[in-house]
């Protein structure tokens, strides 16, 4: 399996509902380093997994909708705890939609999967992986 990973970051504000979250129930900020990994069994006709430039651009565009936002007020997340795990899936699903829409080029249609990891800090991260 071949893989490439591109990286960006996003800064958000949010709060959580539920005793399990302790002080994170209050509004707080988070900065995530975001890795998006694209995988495929065989390289495309150009000998690549996916165009790294397009992958980087598309990750940045997906994150732009979240960056510097209070996610508690984001219409897509009404009533949802925007945990790191949840956000990893949101980013992955939005990237897959862009793959299917052709935004990562025709060669990207041969991708077999995407994994997104949000790093909360140097000691904690959460990932979501899905097939295409």
Secondary structure, DSSP 8 states (H G I E B T S, - for coil): -EEEEEEEEEEEEE---SGGGGGGGS-EEEEEEEEEEEEESS--TTS-SS-HHHHHHHHHHHHHTTTTEEGGG-GGGTT----HHHHHHHHHHHHHHHHHTTTT-GGGGG--EEEEEEESSSS-EEEEEEE-
